[in-house]
Amino acid sequence: MRKQILTLLTLAFTMLAGAQHPAVNTLTSTTNLKHANISLMVRDITNNTVVAEYRPDALTPPASVMKTITTATALEIFGPNYLYKTRIETDGEINASGVLNGNIYIVGCGDPTMGSKFLGNGAFLRLWCDKIAEKGIKKINGRVIADISRFDIENINPFWLWEDIGNYYAPGVFAIAYCDNSMAIHLRTQGNGKPVIIESIAPEIDSLSFVNNITCNASLPTTNIYVRGLPLVNTRVLTGNASDLKETFSVSGDLPNPALLLASDFTKALRERNIGITGKPTYTQTADTAKHQLLFIHASPSLAEIAKLTNFKSNNMYAEHIFRLIGSRGVDISTQANAAGTIINYWKGKVPSMQWNNICDGSGLSPVDRVSAASIVDMLVYMTNSNKYEAFFNSLPLAGKDGTVRNFLSQTPLTKRVRCKSGTTSRIKSYAGYADGPSGHKYAFAVIIADPDCKTNAVTKYIEQLLVSTCK
């Protein structure tokens, strides 16, 4: 009898554990997702109940949903009003004639907004020249030196794929970022079977060379060109193919050395302002600033604004510089390892499920990033009780309206009722954020689907159906 009772209890618990929301059963029984790696959780924040889950603790590649962890962590640690502060310093003295006998240093701190087309003052170099003139400097017997020593020399994340490195979405990460660490390469076709020529690049970069392997193929419906190269190396390789649908077109690649380009542009701006400078611009990865004098400080927009841009545009470069900001905590030189460790250590006492995640970068570009849906949902719920919640919530785009989720959940009961971050690669589709259900309940959710047997736009439809059914 006792054995029968134990058997019945075991069966009951097994049935209870296996019970799922019907929408989960619909999703997981879909033929296209039969072999997929899925982790999902939907939690009703209003009454603190799990509405739906499937393998919530399974570690799954998150793609750009990783940016929710990066931005939330930075806002928690540094605060929404934090400003990156780039110091302009000198190692010389200004004489009575207005001559600075020494160098000017741009001491980088990882601000991603200098020269950015998204945030910040586009005319900041003019303001820098004004400040130099206000100091009474009329001539500089020295050079502009861009100091990138605040970050270690590992300018490319060691967990990224070689095929990504050099493209605009996977630029090097330096203590000095400039012009979004990206350049536009303007190309012209010459007819089927003929080489595609490089007409110009913007911004202009001295001594940059290309290995151009692109030819025109009239049979191709689309153009797919990749830019490859290493940080601080002034050679870029173009691979892929071009169709003949357009005579002229552009592709984007990374800047090999944004710090040197900034030093060069600052030098040019000083000369245009009739402030002479004798030396050639350069950069350094090691610097001793102990005897430097501060000339002025360039402050970035607020971290809240930077986090919002990061999540709205799913900007990898911004995300990686936020990641390296986190990596600067408690150390003199920021590293990838310290950033990852700081994130895990920060959350493990607040969101215990976070400690099992494998965090390699800030953007989700690494193919070995692994997070669970439960850890993201637990973090999202934690943030609702944080005094940084407003800044974090506002950093997430509104589904059906903004950024990379402007078409997500449109023409559904949840349109413009969900703030979330999306993640997309050729093999991953993911979403995480908050939903205001039509009934008035608030939900936190994370859905990560890797390796489906269909295109990611089809996976999006499956996820929409799940959320509409669960966030009521």
C-alpha positions as CSV (number, residue, x, y, z in Angstrom):
1,M,0.0,0.0,0.0
2,R,2.8,2.4,1.0
3,K,4.6,1.5,-2.3
4,Q,1.4,2.3,-4.3
5,I,1.0,5.7,-2.6
6,L,4.6,6.6,-3.4
7,T,4.1,5.5,-7.0
8,L,0.9,7.6,-7.3
9,L,2.6,10.6,-5.7
10,T,5.6,10.3,-8.1
11,L,3.2,10.1,-11.0
12,A,1.3,13.1,-9.8
13,F,4.5,15.2,-9.4
14,T,5.7,14.0,-12.8
15,M,2.4,15.1,-14.5
16,L,2.5,18.4,-12.6
17,A,6.1,19.1,-13.6
18,G,5.3,18.2,-17.2
19,A,2.2,20.4,-17.4
20,Q,2.6,23.3,-19.7
21,H,0.7,26.3,-20.9
22,P,-1.1,25.3,-24.1
23,A,0.8,28.0,-26.0
24,V,4.1,26.3,-25.0
25,N,2.9,23.0,-26.2
26,T,1.9,24.6,-29.5
27,L,5.3,26.2,-29.9
28,T,7.4,23.2,-28.9
29,S,5.4,20.8,-31.0
30,T,5.9,22.9,-34.2
31,T,7.7,20.8,-36.8
32,N,10.1,23.6,-37.6
33,L,11.2,23.8,-34.0
34,K,11.5,20.0,-33.3
35,H,15.3,20.1,-33.2
36,A,15.7,23.6,-31.9
37,N,17.4,24.6,-28.6
38,I,14.7,26.5,-26.7
39,S,14.6,28.3,-23.4
40,L,11.6,30.4,-22.4
41,M,9.9,31.9,-19.4
42,V,6.9,34.2,-19.0
43,R,6.3,35.6,-15.5
44,D,3.3,37.5,-14.3
45,I,4.9,40.3,-12.3
46,T,1.5,41.4,-10.9
47,N,0.9,38.3,-9.0
48,N,4.4,36.8,-9.1
49,T,3.5,33.6,-10.9
50,V,5.2,31.8,-13.8
51,V,2.6,31.7,-16.6
52,A,4.7,29.6,-19.0
53,E,8.1,28.1,-19.2
54,Y,10.1,25.5,-21.2
55,R,13.6,24.5,-20.2
56,P,13.9,27.9,-18.4
57,D,17.3,27.0,-17.0
58,A,18.8,25.7,-20.2
59,L,21.9,27.7,-21.4
60,T,21.2,29.0,-24.9
61,P,23.0,31.4,-27.2
62,P,21.1,34.7,-26.8
63,A,22.2,36.9,-29.7
64,S,21.5,40.6,-29.0
65,V,19.2,39.9,-26.0
66,M,22.6,39.8,-24.2
67,K,22.5,43.6,-24.4
68,T,19.7,43.7,-21.8
69,I,22.2,42.2,-19.3
70,T,24.9,44.6,-20.3
71,T,22.9,47.8,-20.1
72,A,21.0,46.8,-16.9
73,T,24.4,46.0,-15.2
74,A,26.0,49.3,-16.2
75,L,23.0,51.3,-15.2
76,E,22.9,49.5,-11.8
77,I,26.6,50.0,-11.1
78,F,27.3,53.4,-12.6
79,G,23.9,55.0,-12.6
80,P,21.8,56.6,-15.4
81,N,23.6,60.0,-15.1
82,Y,27.1,58.6,-15.5
83,L,29.2,60.4,-18.0
84,Y,32.3,59.1,-19.8
85,K,35.0,61.7,-19.3
86,T,37.8,62.0,-21.9
87,R,40.7,64.0,-20.5
88,I,42.7,66.4,-22.7
89,E,46.1,66.8,-21.1
90,T,49.6,68.1,-21.8
91,D,53.1,67.1,-20.6
92,G,54.5,70.6,-21.4
93,E,54.4,74.2,-20.3
94,I,52.9,77.3,-22.1
95,N,55.4,80.2,-22.4
96,A,54.6,83.9,-22.5
97,S,54.4,83.8,-26.3
98,G,51.6,81.2,-26.2
99,V,53.8,78.3,-27.3
100,L,53.2,75.0,-25.7
101,N,56.4,73.1,-25.5
102,G,55.1,69.6,-25.2
103,N,52.4,67.2,-26.4
104,I,48.7,67.2,-26.2
105,Y,47.2,63.9,-25.0
106,I,43.7,62.6,-25.6
107,V,43.3,60.2,-22.7
108,G,40.5,57.8,-23.6
109,C,38.0,56.2,-21.3
110,G,35.9,54.3,-23.7
111,D,33.3,56.9,-24.7
112,P,31.5,55.5,-27.7
113,T,29.9,58.8,-28.8
114,M,32.8,61.0,-30.0
115,G,32.1,61.7,-33.7
116,S,29.1,59.3,-33.6
117,K,26.2,59.9,-36.0
118,F,23.8,58.8,-33.3
119,L,24.7,60.7,-30.2
120,G,26.9,63.6,-29.0
121,N,28.0,66.9,-30.5
122,G,29.2,66.4,-34.1
123,A,31.2,69.6,-33.9
124,F,33.2,68.6,-30.8
125,L,36.6,69.1,-32.4
126,R,35.8,72.7,-33.1
127,L,35.0,73.1,-29.4
128,W,38.2,71.4,-28.5
129,C,40.1,73.9,-30.6
130,D,38.2,76.7,-28.8
131,K,39.3,75.4,-25.5
132,I,42.9,75.1,-26.6
133,A,42.8,78.8,-27.8
134,E,41.2,79.8,-24.5
135,K,44.3,78.5,-22.7
136,G,46.3,81.0,-24.7
137,I,48.0,78.4,-26.8
138,K,49.0,79.7,-30.3
139,K,51.5,77.1,-31.3
140,I,52.4,73.5,-30.2
141,N,55.9,72.3,-30.3
142,G,54.9,68.7,-30.1
143,R,52.1,66.4,-31.3
144,V,48.7,65.1,-30.5
145,I,48.9,61.7,-28.9
146,A,45.8,59.5,-28.5
147,D,46.2,57.5,-25.3
148,I,44.3,54.2,-25.4
149,S,46.0,52.6,-22.4
150,R,42.8,52.5,-20.3
151,F,41.8,49.3,-22.1
152,D,44.1,46.3,-22.5
153,I,45.6,45.4,-25.9
154,E,43.0,42.8,-26.7
155,N,41.1,45.1,-29.0
156,I,39.0,42.2,-30.5
157,N,37.0,39.9,-28.3
158,P,38.8,36.5,-28.3
159,F,35.4,34.8,-28.5
160,W,34.3,36.4,-31.8
161,L,34.4,34.7,-35.1
162,W,37.1,35.6,-37.7
163,E,34.4,36.0,-40.4
164,D,32.9,38.9,-38.3
165,I,36.1,40.8,-37.5
166,G,36.6,43.9,-39.6
167,N,32.9,44.3,-40.5
168,Y,31.1,47.4,-39.2
169,Y,29.1,45.3,-36.7
170,A,32.2,43.8,-35.1
171,P,34.7,46.7,-34.8
172,G,37.7,46.8,-32.5
173,V,37.0,48.1,-29.0
174,F,39.4,50.8,-27.8
175,A,39.6,53.3,-25.0
176,I,39.1,55.9,-27.7
177,A,36.2,55.3,-30.1
178,Y,35.6,57.7,-33.0
179,C,33.0,58.0,-35.8
180,D,31.3,54.8,-34.5
181,N,34.5,53.0,-35.3
182,S,33.1,52.6,-38.8
183,M,33.9,53.6,-42.3
184,A,31.9,53.7,-45.5
185,I,33.5,52.2,-48.6
186,H,32.0,53.5,-51.8
187,L,32.2,51.1,-54.8
188,R,31.5,51.1,-58.5
189,T,30.7,48.2,-60.8
190,Q,32.2,48.0,-64.3
191,G,30.1,45.3,-65.8
192,N,29.7,41.5,-65.5
193,G,32.9,39.6,-64.7
194,K,34.9,42.8,-64.2
195,P,36.5,44.0,-60.9
196,V,34.5,46.3,-58.7
197,I,36.5,49.4,-58.0
198,I,36.8,51.4,-54.8
199,E,36.0,55.0,-55.4
200,S,36.4,56.5,-52.0
201,I,36.1,55.9,-48.2
202,A,34.6,58.1,-45.5
203,P,36.1,59.2,-43.2
204,E,39.4,59.5,-45.1
205,I,42.2,57.5,-43.6
206,D,45.8,58.0,-44.4
207,S,47.8,55.0,-45.6
208,L,44.8,52.6,-45.6
209,S,45.1,49.9,-48.3
210,F,42.7,47.3,-49.6
211,V,43.0,43.8,-51.0
212,N,39.9,43.9,-53.3
213,N,38.7,40.5,-54.3
214,I,35.2,41.7,-55.5
215,T,34.0,41.1,-59.1
216,C,30.6,41.8,-60.6
217,N,28.3,38.9,-61.2
218,A,25.2,39.8,-63.2
219,S,23.4,36.6,-62.2
220,L,23.3,37.4,-58.5
221,P,20.1,39.0,-57.1
222,T,21.9,40.6,-54.2
223,T,25.3,42.0,-53.2
224,N,27.1,40.4,-50.2
225,I,30.4,41.9,-49.4
226,Y,32.4,41.4,-46.2
227,V,35.2,43.5,-44.9
228,R,38.0,41.7,-42.9
229,G,41.0,42.9,-41.1
230,L,42.7,43.3,-37.7
231,P,42.7,46.2,-35.3
232,L,45.6,48.7,-35.7
233,V,46.5,47.1,-39.1
234,N,45.9,49.5,-42.0
235,T,44.9,46.8,-44.5
236,R,41.4,45.6,-45.2
237,V,40.3,42.7,-47.4
238,L,37.1,42.8,-49.3
239,T,35.5,39.4,-50.0
240,G,32.2,38.3,-51.5
241,N,30.3,39.1,-54.6
242,A,28.5,42.1,-56.2
243,S,25.4,42.0,-58.4
244,D,25.0,44.6,-61.2
245,L,21.7,45.9,-60.0
246,K,23.4,49.2,-58.9
247,E,26.3,50.9,-60.6
248,T,27.4,52.5,-57.3
249,F,26.9,51.3,-53.8
250,S,28.5,51.3,-50.4
251,V,29.5,48.8,-47.7
252,S,30.6,49.4,-44.2
253,G,33.7,48.2,-42.4
254,D,35.5,49.0,-39.2
255,L,38.1,51.7,-38.6
256,P,41.5,50.0,-38.1
257,N,42.7,52.6,-35.6
258,P,40.0,55.1,-34.5
259,A,42.4,56.7,-31.9
260,L,44.9,57.6,-34.6
261,L,42.2,59.0,-36.8
262,L,40.9,61.2,-34.0
263,A,44.5,62.4,-33.3
264,S,44.9,63.2,-37.0
265,D,41.6,65.0,-37.3
266,F,42.3,67.0,-34.1
267,T,45.7,68.0,-35.5
268,K,44.0,69.2,-38.8
269,A,41.4,71.1,-36.8
270,L,44.1,72.9,-34.8
271,R,45.9,73.9,-38.0
272,E,42.6,75.1,-39.5
273,R,42.2,77.3,-36.4
274,N,45.7,78.7,-37.1
275,I,47.2,76.9,-34.1
276,G,50.4,75.6,-35.4
277,I,51.6,72.1,-34.4
278,T,55.0,70.7,-35.3
279,G,54.7,66.9,-34.8
280,K,52.7,64.2,-36.5
281,P,49.7,62.7,-34.7
282,T,50.2,59.3,-33.1
283,Y,48.7,57.0,-30.5
284,T,50.0,55.0,-27.5
285,Q,48.9,51.9,-25.7
286,T,51.1,52.6,-22.7
287,A,51.2,56.0,-21.0
288,D,52.4,57.5,-17.8
289,T,50.1,60.5,-17.1
290,A,51.4,61.2,-13.5
291,K,53.1,64.4,-14.6
292,H,50.4,65.6,-17.0
293,Q,48.4,68.7,-16.6
294,L,44.7,68.7,-17.3
295,L,43.6,71.2,-20.0
296,F,39.9,70.3,-20.1
297,I,37.4,67.4,-20.0
298,H,35.1,66.2,-22.8
299,A,32.0,64.6,-21.3
300,S,29.7,62.2,-23.1
301,P,25.9,62.1,-23.1
302,S,24.5,60.3,-20.1
303,L,24.7,56.5,-19.7
304,A,20.9,56.4,-19.9
305,E,21.0,57.9,-23.4
306,I,23.8,55.6,-24.5
307,A,22.0,52.5,-23.1
308,K,18.9,53.6,-25.0
309,L,20.7,53.9,-28.2
310,T,22.4,50.6,-27.7
311,N,19.1,48.8,-27.2
312,F,17.0,50.7,-29.8
313,K,19.6,50.3,-32.6
314,S,21.1,47.0,-31.3
315,N,24.4,48.7,-31.7
316,N,27.3,46.3,-31.0
317,M,30.0,48.9,-30.8
318,Y,28.1,50.9,-28.1
319,A,27.3,47.6,-26.2
320,E,31.0,46.6,-26.2
321,H,32.1,49.9,-24.9
322,I,29.5,49.7,-22.1
323,F,30.9,46.2,-21.5
324,R,34.4,47.5,-21.2
325,L,33.1,50.3,-18.8
326,I,31.9,47.5,-16.6
327,G,35.3,45.9,-17.1
328,S,37.0,49.0,-15.7
329,R,35.4,48.5,-12.3
330,G,38.0,47.9,-9.6
331,V,41.0,47.8,-11.9
332,D,43.4,50.2,-13.6
333,I,43.0,48.6,-17.1
334,S,39.7,47.3,-18.4
335,T,39.6,43.8,-19.7
336,Q,37.1,41.4,-21.3
337,A,37.6,38.9,-18.4
338,N,37.0,41.6,-15.7
339,A,33.8,42.7,-17.5
340,A,32.4,39.2,-17.6
341,G,33.4,38.5,-14.1
342,T,32.0,41.8,-12.8
343,I,28.6,41.1,-14.4
344,I,28.4,37.6,-12.9
345,N,29.6,38.7,-9.4
346,Y,27.2,41.7,-9.4
347,W,24.1,39.6,-10.1
348,K,24.8,36.3,-8.3
349,G,23.6,37.7,-4.9
350,K,20.6,39.3,-6.5
351,V,19.7,37.0,-9.3
352,P,21.3,33.6,-8.4
353,S,20.4,32.0,-11.8
354,M,22.8,34.5,-13.5
355,Q,25.9,32.7,-12.1
356,W,25.4,29.8,-14.5
357,N,25.5,32.0,-17.6
358,N,28.6,32.0,-19.8
359,I,29.1,35.7,-20.7
360,C,31.8,36.5,-23.1
361,D,30.9,39.9,-24.5
362,G,28.4,42.7,-24.1
363,S,26.6,42.5,-27.5
364,G,25.8,38.8,-27.9
365,L,27.9,38.6,-31.0
366,S,30.0,35.7,-29.5
367,P,28.8,32.3,-30.6
368,V,29.8,30.9,-27.2
369,D,27.6,33.2,-25.1
370,R,25.1,31.2,-23.1
371,V,22.3,32.5,-20.9
372,S,19.0,31.0,-19.6
373,A,15.6,32.5,-20.0
374,A,15.1,32.2,-16.3
375,S,18.2,34.4,-15.6
376,I,17.0,37.2,-17.9
377,V,13.4,37.1,-16.5
378,D,14.7,37.1,-12.9
379,M,16.9,40.1,-13.8
380,L,14.0,41.9,-15.4
381,V,11.8,41.3,-12.3
382,Y,14.7,42.5,-10.1
383,M,15.0,45.7,-12.1
384,T,11.3,46.6,-11.5
385,N,12.3,47.2,-7.9
386,S,15.5,49.1,-8.6
387,N,15.8,52.9,-8.6
388,K,17.4,52.5,-12.0
389,Y,14.3,50.8,-13.5
390,E,13.0,53.9,-15.3
391,A,16.2,54.4,-17.2
392,F,16.4,50.7,-18.1
393,F,12.7,50.4,-19.1
394,N,13.0,53.5,-21.3
395,S,16.1,52.0,-23.0
396,L,14.0,49.2,-24.4
397,P,12.2,49.9,-27.7
398,L,8.4,49.8,-28.0
399,A,7.3,46.8,-30.0
400,G,5.3,47.9,-33.0
401,K,6.9,51.3,-33.1
402,D,10.7,51.6,-32.3
403,G,14.0,50.3,-33.4
404,T,14.6,46.7,-34.2
405,V,11.2,45.7,-32.9
406,R,9.1,48.2,-34.9
407,N,7.3,45.4,-36.7
408,F,7.2,42.9,-33.8
409,L,3.7,42.2,-32.5
410,S,2.1,44.7,-34.9
411,Q,-1.5,44.1,-35.5
412,T,-1.8,42.0,-32.4
413,P,-3.4,42.8,-29.0
414,L,0.1,43.5,-27.7
415,T,1.2,46.1,-30.2
416,K,2.7,49.1,-28.5
417,R,2.2,47.3,-25.1
418,V,5.6,45.6,-25.0
419,R,9.0,47.0,-24.5
420,C,11.7,44.5,-25.4
421,K,15.1,43.7,-26.9
422,S,15.3,41.4,-29.9
423,G,18.2,39.2,-31.0
424,T,18.8,37.9,-34.5
425,T,21.4,35.8,-36.3
426,S,21.0,33.3,-39.1
427,R,20.4,30.6,-36.5
428,I,19.0,32.4,-33.5
429,K,15.9,34.4,-32.7
430,S,15.3,35.8,-29.2
431,Y,13.2,38.4,-27.4
432,A,13.2,39.6,-23.8
433,G,11.4,42.5,-22.0
434,Y,8.2,43.6,-20.4
435,A,4.5,43.3,-21.6
436,D,1.4,45.1,-20.3
437,G,-1.3,42.6,-20.9
438,P,-4.8,43.8,-22.0
439,S,-6.1,42.6,-18.6
440,G,-3.8,45.1,-16.8
441,H,-1.3,42.5,-15.6
442,K,2.4,43.2,-16.2
443,Y,4.7,40.4,-17.5
444,A,8.5,39.8,-17.8
445,F,9.5,37.4,-20.5
446,A,12.4,35.9,-22.3
447,V,12.2,33.6,-25.3
448,I,15.4,32.2,-26.9
449,I,15.2,29.9,-29.9
450,A,18.4,28.6,-31.5
451,D,18.9,26.3,-34.5
452,P,15.3,26.2,-35.9
453,D,14.5,24.4,-39.1
454,C,13.2,27.6,-40.7
455,K,14.0,31.2,-41.3
456,T,14.1,33.5,-38.3
457,N,11.1,35.6,-39.6
458,A,9.0,32.4,-39.2
459,V,10.3,32.0,-35.7
460,T,9.2,35.5,-34.9
461,K,5.6,34.6,-35.7
462,Y,5.8,31.6,-33.4
463,I,7.1,33.8,-30.6
464,E,4.4,36.4,-31.2
465,Q,1.7,33.7,-30.9
466,L,3.2,32.5,-27.7
467,L,3.3,36.0,-26.1
468,V,-0.2,36.9,-27.3
469,S,-1.5,33.7,-25.7
470,T,0.4,34.1,-22.4
471,C,0.4,37.9,-21.7
472,K,-3.3,38.4,-21.3
